[in-house]
Amino acid sequence: MIFVPLPFVVALLLFIVQIRLLRQEDWRAPEKRPFLLLIGIYALQSVLIGIRWGYDVLAIMPVQAILAATIAALAWVSFRSLTLEGPRSFAHLWPHALPAVLIAALLVFWREPMGVALIFIFLGYGAALLWLARHGPDGLIASRLDGALLSYRSLLITAAALIAAAVADIYISLDFDRTGGTHGGAIVALGNVITLLVLGGAASIASGAQPAEEQSLETPPAPPLMPTEEDGAVAASLDALMQSREIYRDPELNLNRIARKMSLPARRVSIAVNRIHGVSVSQYVNEFRIRSACDQLIKTDEPVTRVMFDSGFISKSNFNREFLRVTGTSPTDFRRRRIIGMADTADAKVPAFVSR
């Protein structure tokens, strides 16, 4: 019977995910390319892990080490691209090739500190990703608003995975010192599973997909500071833009696009929305979308799915979740109550929109 290591199966799944993403029309978007490359490198690393631990081929270990350093740096570059108002130049990206170069140099000239170097690389990029997450979902200005929360969660998962990888390397080093590596294989296998989870998050970001079932709501922003006159002016300008041009109907809308239309920095727009309305930008935009959906559900007989797309949503789970958050009921129940004359009774909750 042919032995097929589990990491090979993981690699096959990752390659399938990558092919699915490549078949999407918007895969050429600058912010999505790093994630596609990241998925490919994860898949390659999974193959190498299968060869190393499935067939005990030690010769590929140097390549594994170089790829590990590359993965940490590329994870940072990928998520960092979601926080930028424009693509980064090569001058800003080339320093992140240095970790892989450092590991390659140590492999040639001085192998002893290589393990320590990898630990510091993982810890450094993990901490950098946590720092990147300090602004919350609104900080990922290039991420589609319909999937900003998922992108943010994937960022946190990736940061935790890199830090966990550093801790695992420390444990493996201690295990080799004490037992000669008795538990090393099991730890690596567990690390490969964590890698798959991280890649699932990265793939979701690249594709803009939402999970089929997602129950938790977006965490509201921290209590806003006292709004300024400038905050009020920015918020009023944004309200006018939403109402006059209905840009919320664009399913690919993100904070970066909104800021460009207003000729303002994305952070300035985000702060104004947080302080004036007390919600995140994605929640703010989704309330305009839900308002439009409510209007269509009352005035037309269009299918709920068509109403969802016309309002700017592309994920059914996100549409239902946001509709419930704003109205207290589902789209189907909202329409049914209208049909039987209960839309204006106490049984039906009136949507409480943040802006009028």
C-alpha positions as CSV (number, residue, x, y, z in Angstrom):
1,M,0.0,0.0,0.0
2,I,1.4,3.4,-1.0
3,F,2.0,5.7,2.0
4,V,0.8,9.3,1.4
5,P,1.7,11.7,4.2
6,L,-1.0,14.0,5.6
7,P,1.0,17.1,4.6
8,F,0.6,16.0,0.9
9,V,-3.1,16.1,1.3
10,V,-2.9,19.5,2.9
11,A,-0.8,20.7,0.0
12,L,-3.3,19.4,-2.5
13,L,-6.1,21.2,-0.7
14,L,-4.1,24.4,-0.8
15,F,-3.4,24.1,-4.5
16,I,-7.1,23.6,-5.1
17,V,-7.8,26.8,-3.1
18,Q,-5.2,28.7,-5.2
19,I,-6.7,27.5,-8.5
20,R,-10.2,28.5,-7.3
21,L,-8.9,32.0,-6.5
22,L,-7.1,32.3,-9.8
23,R,-10.4,31.6,-11.6
24,Q,-11.9,34.7,-10.0
25,E,-12.0,37.8,-12.2
26,D,-10.4,40.1,-9.6
27,W,-7.4,38.0,-8.7
28,R,-5.1,40.5,-10.4
29,A,-5.9,43.2,-7.8
30,P,-2.6,44.4,-6.2
31,E,-3.7,43.6,-2.7
32,K,-4.6,40.0,-3.6
33,R,-1.5,38.9,-5.3
34,P,0.6,38.5,-2.1
35,F,-2.0,36.2,-0.7
36,L,-2.0,34.1,-3.8
37,L,1.8,33.8,-3.5
38,L,1.5,33.1,0.2
39,I,-0.9,30.2,-0.5
40,G,1.5,28.7,-3.1
41,I,4.4,28.9,-0.7
42,Y,2.4,27.3,2.1
43,A,1.5,24.5,-0.2
44,L,5.2,24.0,-1.2
45,Q,6.2,24.0,2.4
46,S,3.5,21.4,3.2
47,V,5.0,19.2,0.4
48,L,8.5,19.6,1.9
49,I,7.2,18.7,5.4
50,G,5.6,15.6,4.0
51,I,8.9,14.6,2.3
52,R,10.9,15.3,5.4
53,W,8.7,13.6,8.0
54,G,7.0,11.1,5.8
55,Y,10.1,9.7,4.0
56,D,12.8,11.0,6.4
57,V,14.6,13.0,3.7
58,L,16.9,15.3,5.6
59,A,18.5,17.0,2.6
60,I,15.5,19.3,2.1
61,M,15.7,20.8,5.6
62,P,17.7,23.9,4.4
63,V,15.0,24.7,1.9
64,Q,12.3,24.4,4.6
65,A,14.2,26.9,6.8
66,I,14.4,29.4,4.0
67,L,10.7,29.0,3.1
68,A,9.8,29.4,6.8
69,A,11.5,32.8,6.9
70,T,9.9,33.8,3.6
71,I,6.4,32.9,4.9
72,A,6.7,35.1,8.0
73,A,7.8,38.1,5.9
74,L,5.3,37.5,3.1
75,A,2.5,37.2,5.7
76,W,3.4,40.7,6.9
77,V,3.6,42.1,3.3
78,S,0.2,40.5,2.4
79,F,-1.7,42.0,5.3
80,R,0.2,45.3,5.2
81,S,-1.0,45.7,1.6
82,L,-4.6,45.8,3.0
83,T,-3.7,48.9,5.0
84,L,-2.2,51.0,2.2
85,E,-3.9,53.6,0.0
86,G,-1.7,52.6,-2.9
87,P,0.7,49.8,-3.9
88,R,4.1,49.8,-2.3
89,S,7.2,50.3,-4.4
90,F,10.0,47.7,-4.5
91,A,12.1,50.0,-2.4
92,H,9.7,49.4,0.5
93,L,9.4,45.7,0.0
94,W,13.0,44.5,-0.5
95,P,13.9,44.7,3.2
96,H,11.5,41.8,3.8
97,A,13.6,39.6,1.7
98,L,16.4,39.9,4.2
99,P,15.1,37.2,6.7
100,A,15.3,34.6,4.0
101,V,18.7,35.9,2.9
102,L,19.9,35.8,6.5
103,I,18.8,32.1,6.9
104,A,20.5,31.2,3.7
105,A,23.7,32.8,4.8
106,L,23.6,31.1,8.1
107,L,23.1,27.7,6.4
108,V,26.2,28.3,4.4
109,F,28.5,29.9,7.0
110,W,27.3,29.2,10.5
111,R,24.3,26.9,11.1
112,E,24.3,26.9,14.9
113,P,22.3,30.1,15.5
114,M,19.9,29.4,12.6
115,G,17.2,28.1,14.9
116,V,17.4,31.2,17.2
117,A,17.3,33.4,14.1
118,L,14.0,31.8,12.9
119,I,12.5,32.1,16.4
120,F,13.2,35.9,16.4
121,I,11.9,36.2,12.8
122,F,8.6,34.6,13.8
123,L,8.3,36.5,17.0
124,G,9.1,39.8,15.2
125,Y,6.7,39.4,12.4
126,G,4.0,38.1,14.7
127,A,4.3,41.1,16.9
128,A,4.4,43.4,13.9
129,L,1.1,41.9,12.7
130,L,-0.5,42.5,16.1
131,W,0.7,46.1,15.9
132,L,-0.9,46.3,12.5
133,A,-4.2,45.1,14.0
134,R,-4.3,48.0,16.6
135,H,-6.7,50.1,14.5
136,G,-9.3,47.3,14.2
137,P,-11.1,46.3,11.0
138,D,-11.2,49.9,9.8
139,G,-7.4,49.8,9.5
140,L,-7.6,47.3,6.6
141,I,-8.7,50.1,4.2
142,A,-8.1,48.0,1.0
143,S,-10.2,45.1,2.2
144,R,-13.8,45.0,0.9
145,L,-16.1,46.3,3.6
146,D,-18.3,43.2,3.2
147,G,-15.4,41.1,4.4
148,A,-13.4,43.5,6.5
149,L,-14.2,41.7,9.8
150,L,-13.1,38.4,8.3
151,S,-9.9,40.0,7.1
152,Y,-9.2,41.4,10.5
153,R,-9.8,38.0,12.2
154,S,-7.4,36.3,9.7
155,L,-4.8,38.9,10.6
156,L,-5.1,38.1,14.3
157,I,-5.0,34.3,13.5
158,T,-1.9,34.7,11.4
159,A,-0.1,36.8,14.1
160,A,-1.0,34.2,16.7
161,A,0.2,31.4,14.4
162,L,3.6,33.0,13.8
163,I,4.1,33.5,17.6
164,A,2.9,29.9,18.2
165,A,5.5,28.7,15.6
166,A,8.2,30.5,17.5
167,V,7.1,28.8,20.7
168,A,7.0,25.5,19.0
169,D,10.5,25.9,17.7
170,I,11.7,26.7,21.3
171,Y,10.0,23.5,22.5
172,I,11.5,21.4,19.7
173,S,14.9,22.7,20.6
174,L,14.4,21.7,24.2
175,D,13.0,18.4,23.1
176,F,16.1,17.6,21.0
177,D,18.3,18.6,23.9
178,R,16.5,16.4,26.4
179,T,15.1,13.4,24.5
180,G,16.8,13.6,21.1
181,G,13.7,14.8,19.3
182,T,11.2,12.2,20.4
183,H,8.3,14.5,20.1
184,G,9.5,16.6,17.2
185,G,7.5,14.9,14.5
186,A,4.2,15.3,16.4
187,I,4.9,19.0,16.9
188,V,5.7,19.6,13.3
189,A,2.5,17.8,12.3
190,L,0.4,20.0,14.6
191,G,2.2,23.0,13.2
192,N,1.2,22.0,9.7
193,V,-2.5,21.9,10.8
194,I,-2.2,25.4,12.2
195,T,-0.6,26.4,8.8
196,L,-3.7,25.1,7.0
197,L,-6.0,27.2,9.3
198,V,-4.0,30.3,8.6
199,L,-4.1,29.6,4.9
200,G,-7.8,29.2,5.1
201,G,-8.0,32.7,6.5
202,A,-5.6,34.1,3.9
203,A,-7.6,32.4,1.1
204,S,-10.8,34.0,2.4
205,I,-9.2,37.4,2.4
206,A,-7.9,36.9,-1.2
207,S,-11.2,35.7,-2.5
208,G,-13.4,37.9,-0.4
209,A,-15.4,34.9,0.6
210,Q,-17.4,34.6,3.8
211,P,-18.0,31.4,5.7
212,A,-21.4,29.7,5.2
213,E,-22.3,30.1,8.8
214,E,-21.1,32.9,10.9
215,Q,-23.0,33.9,14.0
216,S,-20.9,36.4,15.8
217,L,-21.3,40.1,15.3
218,E,-18.7,42.6,14.6
219,T,-17.2,44.1,17.8
220,P,-18.1,47.7,18.0
221,P,-15.4,50.3,18.2
222,A,-14.2,51.7,21.5
223,P,-16.3,54.5,23.0
224,P,-15.6,57.5,20.7
225,L,-13.8,60.6,21.9
226,M,-15.6,63.9,21.8
227,P,-16.3,64.7,18.1
228,T,-14.9,67.9,16.7
229,E,-16.4,70.3,14.1
230,E,-14.1,68.7,11.5
231,D,-15.5,65.2,12.4
232,G,-19.0,66.5,11.9
233,A,-18.1,68.1,8.5
234,V,-16.5,64.9,7.3
235,A,-19.5,62.8,8.5
236,A,-22.0,65.1,6.8
237,S,-20.0,65.0,3.6
238,L,-19.9,61.2,3.7
239,D,-23.7,61.1,4.4
240,A,-24.3,63.3,1.3
241,L,-22.0,61.1,-0.8
242,M,-23.8,58.0,0.3
243,Q,-27.3,59.4,-0.4
244,S,-26.5,61.2,-3.6
245,R,-24.3,58.7,-5.4
246,E,-25.3,55.5,-3.6
247,I,-21.8,54.2,-3.6
248,Y,-22.8,51.7,-0.9
249,R,-24.3,49.6,-3.8
250,D,-20.7,48.8,-5.0
251,P,-20.0,45.3,-3.6
252,E,-16.2,45.9,-3.8
253,L,-16.4,49.2,-1.8
254,N,-13.7,49.6,0.8
255,L,-12.5,52.4,3.0
256,N,-9.7,53.3,0.6
257,R,-12.2,53.9,-2.2
258,I,-14.4,56.0,0.0
259,A,-11.5,58.2,1.2
260,R,-10.4,58.7,-2.4
261,K,-13.8,59.9,-3.5
262,M,-13.7,62.4,-0.6
263,S,-10.1,63.4,-1.2
264,L,-9.3,62.6,2.4
265,P,-7.0,60.2,4.3
266,A,-8.7,56.9,5.1
267,R,-7.9,57.3,8.8
268,R,-9.6,60.7,8.8
269,V,-12.8,59.2,7.4
270,S,-12.7,56.3,9.8
271,I,-12.2,58.5,12.9
272,A,-15.1,60.8,11.9
273,V,-17.5,57.8,11.5
274,N,-16.4,56.3,14.8
275,R,-16.8,59.6,16.7
276,I,-20.0,60.8,15.1
277,H,-21.9,57.5,14.6
278,G,-20.2,55.3,17.2
279,V,-19.8,52.4,14.7
280,S,-17.2,51.1,12.3
281,V,-17.1,52.1,8.7
282,S,-18.3,48.7,7.6
283,Q,-21.3,48.8,9.9
284,Y,-22.0,52.4,8.7
285,V,-22.0,51.4,5.1
286,N,-24.0,48.2,5.8
287,E,-26.8,50.2,7.4
288,F,-27.2,52.2,4.2
289,R,-27.3,48.8,2.4
290,I,-29.9,47.5,4.8
291,R,-32.0,50.7,4.4
292,S,-32.0,50.1,0.7
293,A,-32.9,46.4,1.2
294,C,-35.8,47.3,3.5
295,D,-37.1,49.8,0.9
296,Q,-37.0,47.2,-1.9
297,L,-38.6,44.5,0.3
298,I,-41.5,46.8,1.0
299,K,-42.0,48.4,-2.4
300,T,-41.1,45.5,-4.8
301,D,-41.6,41.8,-5.2
302,E,-38.0,41.1,-6.2
303,P,-36.5,37.9,-4.7
304,V,-34.6,38.4,-1.5
305,T,-31.4,37.3,-3.3
306,R,-31.8,40.0,-5.9
307,V,-32.5,42.6,-3.2
308,M,-29.3,41.5,-1.5
309,F,-27.2,42.0,-4.6
310,D,-28.9,45.3,-5.5
311,S,-28.1,46.6,-2.0
312,G,-24.4,45.9,-2.3
313,F,-24.0,42.6,-0.5
314,I,-22.5,39.6,-2.1
315,S,-22.5,37.2,0.9
316,K,-25.9,35.8,2.0
317,S,-24.6,35.1,5.5
318,N,-23.3,38.6,6.0
319,F,-26.6,40.1,4.6
320,N,-28.7,38.1,7.0
321,R,-26.5,38.8,9.9
322,E,-26.4,42.6,9.2
323,F,-30.2,42.6,8.5
324,L,-30.8,41.0,11.9
325,R,-28.5,43.4,13.6
326,V,-30.2,46.5,12.3
327,T,-33.9,45.4,12.1
328,G,-34.1,42.6,14.7
329,T,-35.6,40.2,12.1
330,S,-34.8,38.3,8.9
331,P,-35.4,39.7,5.4
332,T,-38.1,37.1,4.8
333,D,-39.9,37.8,8.0
334,F,-39.6,41.6,7.4
335,R,-41.4,41.1,4.0
336,R,-43.9,38.7,5.4
337,R,-45.0,41.2,8.1
338,R,-45.4,43.8,5.4
339,I,-47.5,41.5,3.4
340,I,-49.9,40.7,6.3
341,G,-50.0,44.3,7.4
342,M,-47.8,44.0,10.4
343,A,-44.8,46.1,9.3
344,D,-45.9,49.1,11.3
345,T,-47.1,47.2,14.4
346,A,-45.2,46.7,17.6
347,D,-44.3,43.2,16.5
348,A,-41.9,44.6,13.9
349,K,-38.8,46.5,15.0
350,V,-38.3,49.7,13.1
351,P,-34.7,49.9,11.8
352,A,-32.6,52.3,13.8
353,F,-30.2,53.7,11.3
354,V,-27.1,55.6,12.5
355,S,-27.7,58.4,10.0
356,R,-30.9,60.0,8.6
